[in-house]
Amino acid sequence: MINITIPKPSVTITKQKNPELSNIYGFTDFHLIPRDKGGIFMFYNKNQELLFVGKARKLRPRIKKHFEDTVSPIKMHRDEVTKIEVCVIEDPVHREIYETYIINELKSKYNIDKVFFR
């Protein structure tokens, strides 16, 4: 049996109520997310429920794209996201394994691919 443990987040950013600085959907700390590193990211709502899990070769641009793109799986639910956790994971195979594991173990709400629990 394979034993997988969910990695601890490298960066966590939270939505601000009335941000004074330039922001995307209330998030002002995108600069804390590595631009040129790969990893996985998790979007949570105010009740700490996991909404979406994704992976990326370059984290910051990929996460921002979810808030700007018209084809993002969370496009109708962007206002629900109140916290973003990022785990830097450079190996693409490891990213794939963690993403699939987290989606199914924590029962991510808006991931429709890679779901085994429904």
Secondary structure, 3 states (H helix, E strand, C coil): CCCCCCCCCCEEEECCCCCCCCCECCECCHHHCCCCCCEEEEEECCCCCEEEEEEECCHHHHHHHHHHCCCCCCCCCHHHCCEEEEEECCCHHHHHHHHHHHHHHCCCCCCCCCCCCC
